[in-house]
Amino acid sequence: MSSITIDQFIENFLTAVDFQESVEVTPDTELKSLPEWDSLAALGVIVMFDVDYGKTITGDDLKTCVALNDLYKLLG
C-alpha cells in the first residue's frame, strides 16, 4: 500500500473535488452519497491521482469504486 495515509488521501480528495459545502467524509463514505459526486468531481479525482500520486486511473476504474476506501486502494 502507499505511504500516504487514508487521512492524507481524504484531504487531497476533498481538495480535488472542491465541494461547495463542507462535507464529512470517512473511508466508508459512499461516493454516490456525496452531494457533488458527478463527472466533474470524477475528473478532479483522476487529475489528483495523476498529479499528486503519479498514477493513471480511468473513469472505468472509478466505476468500480463504491466507497472512498475503494479509491484509496487504487493507489496500490
HTML snippet that shows the backbone in 3Dmol.js (N, CA, C, O; Angstrom):
<script src="https://3Dmol.org/build/3Dmol-min.js"></script>
<div id="view" style="width:600px;height:400px;position:relative"></div>
<script>
const pdb = `
ATOM      1  N   MET A   1       0.854  -1.191   0.000  1.00  0.00           N
ATOM      2  CA  MET A   1       0.000   0.000   0.000  1.00  0.00           C
ATOM      3  C   MET A   1       0.884   1.233   0.000  1.00  0.00           C
ATOM      4  O   MET A   1       2.056   1.172   0.372  1.00  0.00           O
ATOM      5  N   SER A   2       0.342   2.292  -0.398  1.00  0.00           N
ATOM      6  CA  SER A   2       1.046   3.567  -0.496  1.00  0.00           C
ATOM      7  C   SER A   2       1.473   4.064   0.884  1.00  0.00           C
ATOM      8  O   SER A   2       0.894   3.680   1.900  1.00  0.00           O
ATOM      9  N   SER A   3       2.491   4.922   0.906  1.00  0.00           N
ATOM     10  CA  SER A   3       2.926   5.532   2.166  1.00  0.00           C
ATOM     11  C   SER A   3       2.004   6.686   2.566  1.00  0.00           C
ATOM     12  O   SER A   3       2.156   7.254   3.647  1.00  0.00           O
ATOM     13  N   ILE A   4       1.057   7.028   1.706  1.00  0.00           N
ATOM     14  CA  ILE A   4       0.065   8.064   2.011  1.00  0.00           C
ATOM     15  C   ILE A   4      -0.990   7.453   2.936  1.00  0.00           C
ATOM     16  O   ILE A   4      -1.520   6.378   2.656  1.00  0.00           O
ATOM     17  N   THR A   5      -1.286   8.138   4.030  1.00  0.00           N
ATOM     18  CA  THR A   5      -2.316   7.620   4.935  1.00  0.00           C
ATOM     19  C   THR A   5      -3.700   7.911   4.351  1.00  0.00           C
ATOM     20  O   THR A   5      -3.850   8.757   3.469  1.00  0.00           O
ATOM     21  N   ILE A   6      -4.685   7.209   4.848  1.00  0.00           N
ATOM     22  CA  ILE A   6      -6.054   7.428   4.384  1.00  0.00           C
ATOM     23  C   ILE A   6      -6.493   8.857   4.727  1.00  0.00           C
ATOM     24  O   ILE A   6      -7.242   9.471   3.968  1.00  0.00           O
ATOM     25  N   ASP A   7      -6.034   9.387   5.861  1.00  0.00           N
ATOM     26  CA  ASP A   7      -6.407  10.758   6.229  1.00  0.00           C
ATOM     27  C   ASP A   7      -5.821  11.776   5.252  1.00  0.00           C
ATOM     28  O   ASP A   7      -6.498  12.734   4.879  1.00  0.00           O
ATOM     29  N   GLN A   8      -4.576  11.580   4.836  1.00  0.00           N
ATOM     30  CA  GLN A   8      -3.962  12.458   3.842  1.00  0.00           C
ATOM     31  C   GLN A   8      -4.698  12.339   2.507  1.00  0.00           C
ATOM     32  O   GLN A   8      -4.929  13.330   1.815  1.00  0.00           O
ATOM     33  N   PHE A   9      -5.058  11.104   2.167  1.00  0.00           N
ATOM     34  CA  PHE A   9      -5.783  10.865   0.924  1.00  0.00           C
ATOM     35  C   PHE A   9      -7.127  11.589   0.936  1.00  0.00           C
ATOM     36  O   PHE A   9      -7.521  12.194  -0.061  1.00  0.00           O
ATOM     37  N   ILE A  10      -7.830  11.524   2.067  1.00  0.00           N
ATOM     38  CA  ILE A  10      -9.129  12.190   2.187  1.00  0.00           C
ATOM     39  C   ILE A  10      -8.962  13.701   2.026  1.00  0.00           C
ATOM     40  O   ILE A  10      -9.765  14.344   1.350  1.00  0.00           O
ATOM     41  N   GLU A  11      -7.925  14.269   2.643  1.00  0.00           N
ATOM     42  CA  GLU A  11      -7.670  15.709   2.476  1.00  0.00           C
ATOM     43  C   GLU A  11      -7.474  16.057   1.005  1.00  0.00           C
ATOM     44  O   GLU A  11      -8.047  17.027   0.509  1.00  0.00           O
ATOM     45  N   ASN A  12      -6.668  15.268   0.314  1.00  0.00           N
ATOM     46  CA  ASN A  12      -6.414  15.514  -1.112  1.00  0.00           C
ATOM     47  C   ASN A  12      -7.687  15.328  -1.938  1.00  0.00           C
ATOM     48  O   ASN A  12      -7.936  16.078  -2.882  1.00  0.00           O
ATOM     49  N   PHE A  13      -8.483  14.332  -1.578  1.00  0.00           N
ATOM     50  CA  PHE A  13      -9.744  14.080  -2.264  1.00  0.00           C
ATOM     51  C   PHE A  13     -10.675  15.285  -2.135  1.00  0.00           C
ATOM     52  O   PHE A  13     -11.264  15.732  -3.119  1.00  0.00           O
ATOM     53  N   LEU A  14     -10.802  15.808  -0.913  1.00  0.00           N
ATOM     54  CA  LEU A  14     -11.681  16.962  -0.683  1.00  0.00           C
ATOM     55  C   LEU A  14     -11.203  18.176  -1.462  1.00  0.00           C
ATOM     56  O   LEU A  14     -12.019  18.948  -1.965  1.00  0.00           O
ATOM     57  N   THR A  15      -9.899  18.355  -1.566  1.00  0.00           N
ATOM     58  CA  THR A  15      -9.345  19.460  -2.349  1.00  0.00           C
ATOM     59  C   THR A  15      -9.619  19.245  -3.837  1.00  0.00           C
ATOM     60  O   THR A  15      -9.999  20.179  -4.543  1.00  0.00           O
ATOM     61  N   ALA A  16      -9.427  18.022  -4.309  1.00  0.00           N
ATOM     62  CA  ALA A  16      -9.609  17.718  -5.737  1.00  0.00           C
ATOM     63  C   ALA A  16     -11.055  17.895  -6.169  1.00  0.00           C
ATOM     64  O   ALA A  16     -11.322  18.406  -7.256  1.00  0.00           O
ATOM     65  N   VAL A  17     -11.985  17.478  -5.326  1.00  0.00           N
ATOM     66  CA  VAL A  17     -13.401  17.554  -5.683  1.00  0.00           C
ATOM     67  C   VAL A  17     -13.938  18.971  -5.468  1.00  0.00           C
ATOM     68  O   VAL A  17     -14.848  19.401  -6.177  1.00  0.00           O
ATOM     69  N   ASP A  18     -13.384  19.692  -4.503  1.00  0.00           N
ATOM     70  CA  ASP A  18     -13.738  21.086  -4.256  1.00  0.00           C
ATOM     71  C   ASP A  18     -15.245  21.264  -4.026  1.00  0.00           C
ATOM     72  O   ASP A  18     -15.926  21.971  -4.769  1.00  0.00           O
ATOM     73  N   PHE A  19     -15.739  20.606  -2.984  1.00  0.00           N
ATOM     74  CA  PHE A  19     -17.150  20.702  -2.628  1.00  0.00           C
ATOM     75  C   PHE A  19     -17.516  22.139  -2.287  1.00  0.00           C
ATOM     76  O   PHE A  19     -16.737  22.840  -1.642  1.00  0.00           O
ATOM     77  N   GLN A  20     -18.681  22.580  -2.707  1.00  0.00           N
ATOM     78  CA  GLN A  20     -19.155  23.929  -2.400  1.00  0.00           C
ATOM     79  C   GLN A  20     -19.492  24.071  -0.920  1.00  0.00           C
ATOM     80  O   GLN A  20     -19.239  25.111  -0.311  1.00  0.00           O
ATOM     81  N   GLU A  21     -20.061  23.020  -0.353  1.00  0.00           N
ATOM     82  CA  GLU A  21     -20.399  22.984   1.072  1.00  0.00           C
ATOM     83  C   GLU A  21     -19.488  21.956   1.729  1.00  0.00           C
ATOM     84  O   GLU A  21     -19.139  20.945   1.120  1.00  0.00           O
ATOM     85  N   SER A  22     -19.111  22.216   2.957  1.00  0.00           N
ATOM     86  CA  SER A  22     -18.259  21.284   3.690  1.00  0.00           C
ATOM     87  C   SER A  22     -18.998  19.957   3.880  1.00  0.00           C
ATOM     88  O   SER A  22     -20.173  19.937   4.247  1.00  0.00           O
ATOM     89  N   VAL A  23     -18.300  18.860   3.628  1.00  0.00           N
ATOM     90  CA  VAL A  23     -18.899  17.537   3.813  1.00  0.00           C
ATOM     91  C   VAL A  23     -18.011  16.706   4.723  1.00  0.00           C
ATOM     92  O   VAL A  23     -16.789  16.850   4.733  1.00  0.00           O
ATOM     93  N   GLU A  24     -18.645  15.846   5.477  1.00  0.00           N
ATOM     94  CA  GLU A  24     -17.937  14.921   6.353  1.00  0.00           C
ATOM     95  C   GLU A  24     -17.662  13.658   5.558  1.00  0.00           C
ATOM     96  O   GLU A  24     -18.587  13.028   5.045  1.00  0.00           O
ATOM     97  N   VAL A  25     -16.394  13.286   5.453  1.00  0.00           N
ATOM     98  CA  VAL A  25     -16.018  12.125   4.649  1.00  0.00           C
ATOM     99  C   VAL A  25     -15.158  11.193   5.488  1.00  0.00           C
ATOM    100  O   VAL A  25     -14.218  11.623   6.156  1.00  0.00           O
ATOM    101  N   THR A  26     -15.496   9.906   5.440  1.00  0.00           N
ATOM    102  CA  THR A  26     -14.708   8.869   6.102  1.00  0.00           C
ATOM    103  C   THR A  26     -14.315   7.839   5.040  1.00  0.00           C
ATOM    104  O   THR A  26     -14.815   7.896   3.917  1.00  0.00           O
ATOM    105  N   PRO A  27     -13.434   6.906   5.379  1.00  0.00           N
ATOM    106  CA  PRO A  27     -13.081   5.871   4.399  1.00  0.00           C
ATOM    107  C   PRO A  27     -14.290   5.078   3.904  1.00  0.00           C
ATOM    108  O   PRO A  27     -14.274   4.551   2.791  1.00  0.00           O
ATOM    109  N   ASP A  28     -15.333   4.993   4.721  1.00  0.00           N
ATOM    110  CA  ASP A  28     -16.515   4.205   4.353  1.00  0.00           C
ATOM    111  C   ASP A  28     -17.593   5.018   3.636  1.00  0.00           C
ATOM    112  O   ASP A  28     -18.635   4.473   3.271  1.00  0.00           O
ATOM    113  N   THR A  29     -17.356   6.305   3.431  1.00  0.00           N
ATOM    114  CA  THR A  29     -18.335   7.155   2.745  1.00  0.00           C
ATOM    115  C   THR A  29     -18.533   6.666   1.314  1.00  0.00           C
ATOM    116  O   THR A  29     -17.575   6.515   0.557  1.00  0.00           O
ATOM    117  N   GLU A  30     -19.789   6.423   0.959  1.00  0.00           N
ATOM    118  CA  GLU A  30     -20.090   6.005  -0.414  1.00  0.00           C
ATOM    119  C   GLU A  30     -20.035   7.221  -1.325  1.00  0.00           C
ATOM    120  O   GLU A  30     -20.615   8.266  -1.030  1.00  0.00           O
ATOM    121  N   LEU A  31     -19.335   7.069  -2.425  1.00  0.00           N
ATOM    122  CA  LEU A  31     -19.158   8.176  -3.356  1.00  0.00           C
ATOM    123  C   LEU A  31     -20.500   8.727  -3.842  1.00  0.00           C
ATOM    124  O   LEU A  31     -20.691   9.941  -3.912  1.00  0.00           O
ATOM    125  N   LYS A  32     -21.417   7.832  -4.174  1.00  0.00           N
ATOM    126  CA  LYS A  32     -22.708   8.288  -4.712  1.00  0.00           C
ATOM    127  C   LYS A  32     -23.536   9.054  -3.671  1.00  0.00           C
ATOM    128  O   LYS A  32     -24.495   9.737  -4.029  1.00  0.00           O
ATOM    129  N   SER A  33     -23.172   8.944  -2.388  1.00  0.00           N
ATOM    130  CA  SER A  33     -23.897   9.683  -1.352  1.00  0.00           C
ATOM    131  C   SER A  33     -23.406  11.121  -1.230  1.00  0.00           C
ATOM    132  O   SER A  33     -24.040  11.929  -0.552  1.00  0.00           O
ATOM    133  N   LEU A  34     -22.296  11.453  -1.869  1.00  0.00           N
ATOM    134  CA  LEU A  34     -21.756  12.811  -1.792  1.00  0.00           C
ATOM    135  C   LEU A  34     -22.568  13.737  -2.695  1.00  0.00           C
ATOM    136  O   LEU A  34     -22.863  13.384  -3.837  1.00  0.00           O
ATOM    137  N   PRO A  35     -22.929  14.905  -2.200  1.00  0.00           N
ATOM    138  CA  PRO A  35     -23.847  15.778  -2.936  1.00  0.00           C
ATOM    139  C   PRO A  35     -23.334  16.247  -4.301  1.00  0.00           C
ATOM    140  O   PRO A  35     -24.130  16.519  -5.200  1.00  0.00           O
ATOM    141  N   GLU A  36     -22.034  16.340  -4.456  1.00  0.00           N
ATOM    142  CA  GLU A  36     -21.494  16.851  -5.712  1.00  0.00           C
ATOM    143  C   GLU A  36     -20.667  15.811  -6.465  1.00  0.00           C
ATOM    144  O   GLU A  36     -19.811  16.165  -7.276  1.00  0.00           O
ATOM    145  N   TRP A  37     -20.917  14.538  -6.201  1.00  0.00           N
ATOM    146  CA  TRP A  37     -20.164  13.498  -6.902  1.00  0.00           C
ATOM    147  C   TRP A  37     -20.758  13.364  -8.300  1.00  0.00           C
ATOM    148  O   TRP A  37     -21.819  12.769  -8.488  1.00  0.00           O
ATOM    149  N   ASP A  38     -20.051  13.928  -9.275  1.00  0.00           N
ATOM    150  CA  ASP A  38     -20.507  13.906 -10.657  1.00  0.00           C
ATOM    151  C   ASP A  38     -19.290  13.758 -11.567  1.00  0.00           C
ATOM    152  O   ASP A  38     -18.191  13.474 -11.093  1.00  0.00           O
ATOM    153  N   SER A  39     -19.482  13.948 -12.857  1.00  0.00           N
ATOM    154  CA  SER A  39     -18.382  13.739 -13.800  1.00  0.00           C
ATOM    155  C   SER A  39     -17.242  14.738 -13.579  1.00  0.00           C
ATOM    156  O   SER A  39     -16.076  14.403 -13.787  1.00  0.00           O
ATOM    157  N   LEU A  40     -17.572  15.949 -13.164  1.00  0.00           N
ATOM    158  CA  LEU A  40     -16.518  16.930 -12.902  1.00  0.00           C
ATOM    159  C   LEU A  40     -15.710  16.542 -11.666  1.00  0.00           C
ATOM    160  O   LEU A  40     -14.487  16.683 -11.651  1.00  0.00           O
ATOM    161  N   ALA A  41     -16.382  16.060 -10.643  1.00  0.00           N
ATOM    162  CA  ALA A  41     -15.687  15.581  -9.441  1.00  0.00           C
ATOM    163  C   ALA A  41     -14.801  14.391  -9.788  1.00  0.00           C
ATOM    164  O   ALA A  41     -13.667  14.297  -9.320  1.00  0.00           O
ATOM    165  N   ALA A  42     -15.320  13.488 -10.606  1.00  0.00           N
ATOM    166  CA  ALA A  42     -14.544  12.322 -11.019  1.00  0.00           C
ATOM    167  C   ALA A  42     -13.294  12.751 -11.782  1.00  0.00           C
ATOM    168  O   ALA A  42     -12.216  12.193 -11.582  1.00  0.00           O
ATOM    169  N   LEU A  43     -13.442  13.737 -12.651  1.00  0.00           N
ATOM    170  CA  LEU A  43     -12.292  14.250 -13.389  1.00  0.00           C
ATOM    171  C   LEU A  43     -11.252  14.828 -12.432  1.00  0.00           C
ATOM    172  O   LEU A  43     -10.052  14.630 -12.619  1.00  0.00           O
ATOM    173  N   GLY A  44     -11.711  15.536 -11.416  1.00  0.00           N
ATOM    174  CA  GLY A  44     -10.797  16.069 -10.399  1.00  0.00           C
ATOM    175  C   GLY A  44     -10.018  14.972  -9.704  1.00  0.00           C
ATOM    176  O   GLY A  44      -8.833  15.137  -9.415  1.00  0.00           O
ATOM    177  N   VAL A  45     -10.675  13.852  -9.433  1.00  0.00           N
ATOM    178  CA  VAL A  45     -10.015  12.723  -8.782  1.00  0.00           C
ATOM    179  C   VAL A  45      -8.993  12.079  -9.729  1.00  0.00           C
ATOM    180  O   VAL A  45      -7.900  11.703  -9.306  1.00  0.00           O
ATOM    181  N   ILE A  46      -9.352  11.956 -10.995  1.00  0.00           N
ATOM    182  CA  ILE A  46      -8.420  11.401 -11.986  1.00  0.00           C
ATOM    183  C   ILE A  46      -7.168  12.282 -12.069  1.00  0.00           C
ATOM    184  O   ILE A  46      -6.048  11.772 -12.105  1.00  0.00           O
ATOM    185  N   VAL A  47      -7.362  13.595 -12.099  1.00  0.00           N
ATOM    186  CA  VAL A  47      -6.225  14.525 -12.140  1.00  0.00           C
ATOM    187  C   VAL A  47      -5.408  14.421 -10.854  1.00  0.00           C
ATOM    188  O   VAL A  47      -4.178  14.446 -10.903  1.00  0.00           O
ATOM    189  N   MET A  48      -6.077  14.304  -9.702  1.00  0.00           N
ATOM    190  CA  MET A  48      -5.382  14.159  -8.426  1.00  0.00           C
ATOM    191  C   MET A  48      -4.463  12.946  -8.450  1.00  0.00           C
ATOM    192  O   MET A  48      -3.304  13.032  -8.045  1.00  0.00           O
ATOM    193  N   PHE A  49      -4.978  11.818  -8.922  1.00  0.00           N
ATOM    194  CA  PHE A  49      -4.157  10.610  -8.984  1.00  0.00           C
ATOM    195  C   PHE A  49      -2.926  10.843  -9.855  1.00  0.00           C
ATOM    196  O   PHE A  49      -1.824  10.419  -9.505  1.00  0.00           O
ATOM    197  N   ASP A  50      -3.113  11.511 -10.977  1.00  0.00           N
ATOM    198  CA  ASP A  50      -2.007  11.758 -11.903  1.00  0.00           C
ATOM    199  C   ASP A  50      -0.985  12.725 -11.312  1.00  0.00           C
ATOM    200  O   ASP A  50       0.210  12.428 -11.287  1.00  0.00           O
ATOM    201  N   VAL A  51      -1.446  13.872 -10.839  1.00  0.00           N
ATOM    202  CA  VAL A  51      -0.543  14.929 -10.375  1.00  0.00           C
ATOM    203  C   VAL A  51       0.066  14.613  -9.005  1.00  0.00           C
ATOM    204  O   VAL A  51       1.278  14.727  -8.819  1.00  0.00           O
ATOM    205  N   ASP A  52      -0.775  14.216  -8.053  1.00  0.00           N
ATOM    206  CA  ASP A  52      -0.295  14.012  -6.681  1.00  0.00           C
ATOM    207  C   ASP A  52       0.401  12.672  -6.474  1.00  0.00           C
ATOM    208  O   ASP A  52       1.313  12.565  -5.655  1.00  0.00           O
ATOM    209  N   TYR A  53      -0.024  11.658  -7.208  1.00  0.00           N
ATOM    210  CA  TYR A  53       0.481  10.311  -6.944  1.00  0.00           C
ATOM    211  C   TYR A  53       1.201   9.675  -8.137  1.00  0.00           C
ATOM    212  O   TYR A  53       1.756   8.584  -8.006  1.00  0.00           O
ATOM    213  N   GLY A  54       1.201  10.335  -9.290  1.00  0.00           N
ATOM    214  CA  GLY A  54       1.877   9.783 -10.458  1.00  0.00           C
ATOM    215  C   GLY A  54       1.254   8.487 -10.939  1.00  0.00           C
ATOM    216  O   GLY A  54       1.938   7.638 -11.512  1.00  0.00           O
ATOM    217  N   LYS A  55      -0.040   8.332 -10.709  1.00  0.00           N
ATOM    218  CA  LYS A  55      -0.740   7.104 -11.092  1.00  0.00           C
ATOM    219  C   LYS A  55      -1.882   7.453 -12.045  1.00  0.00           C
ATOM    220  O   LYS A  55      -2.649   8.385 -11.802  1.00  0.00           O
ATOM    221  N   THR A  56      -1.978   6.700 -13.113  1.00  0.00           N
ATOM    222  CA  THR A  56      -3.036   6.919 -14.091  1.00  0.00           C
ATOM    223  C   THR A  56      -4.218   6.011 -13.782  1.00  0.00           C
ATOM    224  O   THR A  56      -4.076   4.791 -13.701  1.00  0.00           O
ATOM    225  N   ILE A  57      -5.390   6.625 -13.610  1.00  0.00           N
ATOM    226  CA  ILE A  57      -6.628   5.857 -13.467  1.00  0.00           C
ATOM    227  C   ILE A  57      -7.613   6.389 -14.501  1.00  0.00           C
ATOM    228  O   ILE A  57      -7.439   7.478 -15.048  1.00  0.00           O
ATOM    229  N   THR A  58      -8.643   5.603 -14.753  1.00  0.00           N
ATOM    230  CA  THR A  58      -9.642   5.957 -15.762  1.00  0.00           C
ATOM    231  C   THR A  58     -11.029   6.035 -15.125  1.00  0.00           C
ATOM    232  O   THR A  58     -11.226   5.682 -13.963  1.00  0.00           O
ATOM    233  N   GLY A  59     -11.959   6.499 -15.912  1.00  0.00           N
ATOM    234  CA  GLY A  59     -13.350   6.507 -15.470  1.00  0.00           C
ATOM    235  C   GLY A  59     -13.839   5.106 -15.143  1.00  0.00           C
ATOM    236  O   GLY A  59     -14.646   4.921 -14.232  1.00  0.00           O
ATOM    237  N   ASP A  60     -13.346   4.113 -15.892  1.00  0.00           N
ATOM    238  CA  ASP A  60     -13.729   2.724 -15.609  1.00  0.00           C
ATOM    239  C   ASP A  60     -13.225   2.296 -14.240  1.00  0.00           C
ATOM    240  O   ASP A  60     -13.910   1.562 -13.527  1.00  0.00           O
ATOM    241  N   ASP A  61     -12.021   2.753 -13.865  1.00  0.00           N
ATOM    242  CA  ASP A  61     -11.511   2.450 -12.523  1.00  0.00           C
ATOM    243  C   ASP A  61     -12.442   3.042 -11.467  1.00  0.00           C
ATOM    244  O   ASP A  61     -12.756   2.395 -10.468  1.00  0.00           O
ATOM    245  N   LEU A  62     -12.876   4.273 -11.699  1.00  0.00           N
ATOM    246  CA  LEU A  62     -13.771   4.928 -10.735  1.00  0.00           C
ATOM    247  C   LEU A  62     -15.112   4.223 -10.623  1.00  0.00           C
ATOM    248  O   LEU A  62     -15.701   4.173  -9.543  1.00  0.00           O
ATOM    249  N   LYS A  63     -15.595   3.681 -11.726  1.00  0.00           N
ATOM    250  CA  LYS A  63     -16.889   2.980 -11.706  1.00  0.00           C
ATOM    251  C   LYS A  63     -16.862   1.762 -10.795  1.00  0.00           C
ATOM    252  O   LYS A  63     -17.910   1.335 -10.310  1.00  0.00           O
ATOM    253  N   THR A  64     -15.680   1.194 -10.554  1.00  0.00           N
ATOM    254  CA  THR A  64     -15.577   0.016  -9.687  1.00  0.00           C
ATOM    255  C   THR A  64     -15.534   0.400  -8.208  1.00  0.00           C
ATOM    256  O   THR A  64     -15.618  -0.466  -7.337  1.00  0.00           O
ATOM    257  N   CYS A  65     -15.403   1.696  -7.926  1.00  0.00           N
ATOM    258  CA  CYS A  65     -15.283   2.166  -6.549  1.00  0.00           C
ATOM    259  C   CYS A  65     -16.646   2.540  -5.976  1.00  0.00           C
ATOM    260  O   CYS A  65     -17.395   3.317  -6.569  1.00  0.00           O
ATOM    261  N   VAL A  66     -16.946   1.978  -4.826  1.00  0.00           N
ATOM    262  CA  VAL A  66     -18.199   2.287  -4.142  1.00  0.00           C
ATOM    263  C   VAL A  66     -17.950   3.330  -3.057  1.00  0.00           C
ATOM    264  O   VAL A  66     -18.673   4.322  -2.961  1.00  0.00           O
ATOM    265  N   ALA A  67     -16.929   3.101  -2.246  1.00  0.00           N
ATOM    266  CA  ALA A  67     -16.622   3.984  -1.119  1.00  0.00           C
ATOM    267  C   ALA A  67     -15.257   4.643  -1.323  1.00  0.00           C
ATOM    268  O   ALA A  67     -14.476   4.236  -2.183  1.00  0.00           O
ATOM    269  N   LEU A  68     -14.995   5.647  -0.531  1.00  0.00           N
ATOM    270  CA  LEU A  68     -13.725   6.356  -0.613  1.00  0.00           C
ATOM    271  C   LEU A  68     -12.536   5.414  -0.419  1.00  0.00           C
ATOM    272  O   LEU A  68     -11.495   5.571  -1.057  1.00  0.00           O
ATOM    273  N   ASN A  69     -12.702   4.446   0.459  1.00  0.00           N
ATOM    274  CA  ASN A  69     -11.639   3.476   0.695  1.00  0.00           C
ATOM    275  C   ASN A  69     -11.283   2.700  -0.583  1.00  0.00           C
ATOM    276  O   ASN A  69     -10.130   2.318  -0.780  1.00  0.00           O
ATOM    277  N   ASP A  70     -12.269   2.474  -1.436  1.00  0.00           N
ATOM    278  CA  ASP A  70     -12.001   1.788  -2.711  1.00  0.00           C
ATOM    279  C   ASP A  70     -11.091   2.652  -3.596  1.00  0.00           C
ATOM    280  O   ASP A  70     -10.215   2.130  -4.286  1.00  0.00           O
ATOM    281  N   LEU A  71     -11.301   3.964  -3.572  1.00  0.00           N
ATOM    282  CA  LEU A  71     -10.418   4.871  -4.317  1.00  0.00           C
ATOM    283  C   LEU A  71      -9.001   4.778  -3.750  1.00  0.00           C
ATOM    284  O   LEU A  71      -8.025   4.683  -4.494  1.00  0.00           O
ATOM    285  N   TYR A  72      -8.910   4.807  -2.437  1.00  0.00           N
ATOM    286  CA  TYR A  72      -7.617   4.741  -1.764  1.00  0.00           C
ATOM    287  C   TYR A  72      -6.851   3.477  -2.162  1.00  0.00           C
ATOM    288  O   TYR A  72      -5.636   3.512  -2.356  1.00  0.00           O
ATOM    289  N   LYS A  73      -7.564   2.383  -2.278  1.00  0.00           N
ATOM    290  CA  LYS A  73      -6.930   1.110  -2.656  1.00  0.00           C
ATOM    291  C   LYS A  73      -6.350   1.158  -4.069  1.00  0.00           C
ATOM    292  O   LYS A  73      -5.460   0.372  -4.390  1.00  0.00           O
ATOM    293  N   LEU A  74      -6.835   2.063  -4.915  1.00  0.00           N
ATOM    294  CA  LEU A  74      -6.290   2.186  -6.263  1.00  0.00           C
ATOM    295  C   LEU A  74      -4.843   2.671  -6.252  1.00  0.00           C
ATOM    296  O   LEU A  74      -4.124   2.508  -7.237  1.00  0.00           O
ATOM    297  N   LEU A  75      -4.416   3.271  -5.135  1.00  0.00           N
ATOM    298  CA  LEU A  75      -3.021   3.685  -5.031  1.00  0.00           C
ATOM    299  C   LEU A  75      -2.086   2.478  -5.020  1.00  0.00           C
ATOM    300  O   LEU A  75      -0.917   2.562  -5.396  1.00  0.00           O
ATOM    301  N   GLY A  76      -2.656   1.335  -4.567  1.00  0.00           N
ATOM    302  CA  GLY A  76      -1.997   0.060  -4.553  1.00  0.00           C
ATOM    303  C   GLY A  76      -0.582   0.052  -4.236  1.00  0.00           C
ATOM    304  O   GLY A  76       0.039  -1.010  -4.208  1.00  0.00           O
TER     305      GLY A  76
END
`;
const viewer = $3Dmol.createViewer("view");
viewer.addModel(pdb, "pdb");
viewer.setStyle({}, {cartoon: {color: "spectrum"}});
viewer.zoomTo();
viewer.render();
</script>
